[in-house]
Amino acid sequence: MDEKKPITTGGVDSKLMAALSYLWILSVVMLVIKKDDEFVKFHAKQGLVIFIFSLIGMIPFLFWISWLIWIITVIAVIIGFVKAYGGEKYKIPVFGDIANKF
């Protein structure tokens, strides 16, 4: 039987680390501690872009669109988390394009 093995690096589940990188500031942590893991780095860079985008929603004079920014942020975080935990290297539209420039 050919079973799919989880993507692991150094005994730590890379899929879990990649998924956790979508939880705002954890993207920075994952970029630092898992810098040699390409799968985690791919998702952490997208997570960082989403984190920065969510900070834009906190700017006081943008209060009239902050709700839209937060809805987009939550949807992107959920999609990224699910795809990363599933072991998929999914590029989130717009956020993934920006993350590829790092």
Summary of the structure (lengths in Angstrom):
residues: 102
radius of gyration: 14.4
end to end distance: 39.9
largest distance: 58.5
contacts: 300
relative contact order: 0.16
helix: 64%
strand: 4%
